[in-house]
Amino acid sequence: MRIGIVTLPLHTNYGGLLQAYALQTALRRMGHEVEHLQLPVEFHTLHPNWKMPMVYCKRAARKFFCGERNIPIFMHPHKWIRINTDAFIASHICPRYLNEEEWTEDLSNEYDAIIFGSDQIWRPIYAYPIEKYFGSFLGNSKIKRISYAPSFGTEDNEYSKEQLSLCRNLLSKFNAVSVRENSAVTICKERFGVEAKHVLDPTMLLTHKDYECIFKQANTPKSAGTLAVYVLDDNQQIDSFIEKQSLQQELTPFRINSKVENYNAKLSERQQPPVELWLRAFHDAQFVITDSFHACVFSILFHKPFICIGNKNRGMSRFHSLLSDFYLCDRLVDINDIGKYEEKEIDWSGVDRVLAQKREEAFSFLNQALQS
């Protein structure tokens, strides 16, 4: 079958990129042709043309006299920030870029099915316009519509009455609905009036060996330490905890993300490192500290003990769902209780049994949804 996948825009988010890669890879191994439907990436002009010579001079001064030697002089800064992740998209993901006017019912003539997912594509604060991620552009076409592991991100209702009504109608046209969190099954039934199946995040459809191939093919250098730190919302309390853990476990901490989301940081500190470097970190680490959903996923895949610091602003239901599935709820700590954390050994054989069963269920869902 020829399948189009609709997910959030692909940019510098490691989890977003890898779930897109994983779902695409899984479907291809099932024998399908797959493309990710995306809007073109636009780098808007930051300054009028007459001002650019002065901008270039300032960048050159910062580069040669202020110690920011790796910043670009002539390249658009946003393009420079995502140069490594864009390289991953170009080499590992198959996007099809469509202008706004091309998102129409005509796409139903080019594909046998459209799959919506994964990540928080059903969360209005991240997905705009939200109805697009429920297939509004497909009109009344009879094309097969499937959701694979989309997330609402939170149990709170962030939809307006109008959005809820519109998306409820659109979701009724789906041939099969699956979601990433246990709580989302209830949300689909109570708010949208549809039955949904809880399935694995796409990244878990592949094995750690699949991801090892990626960084090995790129000749990615060894990580800089043994305690991997991937924290999106850093603060002094977390920094103190990292230092304490590194001393107790006699590990060398190393960070595997830049300040890409910190608009107040220097440009030289905002370039996102390569995806391959991020993946290798889980291979090399002896322990992981994170507040990221997908960092928890890859810690599980690579059998690395980890601590997940609860991040309420980014949504907690996905953490609870993932960790309860694998009987790892003790790995999740509230930031206010972080000092009380006590390390316990993980039963990896039990984790692998659950993972094998859930992989089988996920592939069964996809096969049935596509063949029905």
Order of alpha helices (4+ residues) and beta strands (2+ residues): beta-alpha-beta-alpha-alpha-alpha-beta-beta-beta-alpha-beta-alpha-beta-alpha-beta-alpha-beta-alpha-beta-alpha-beta-alpha-beta-alpha
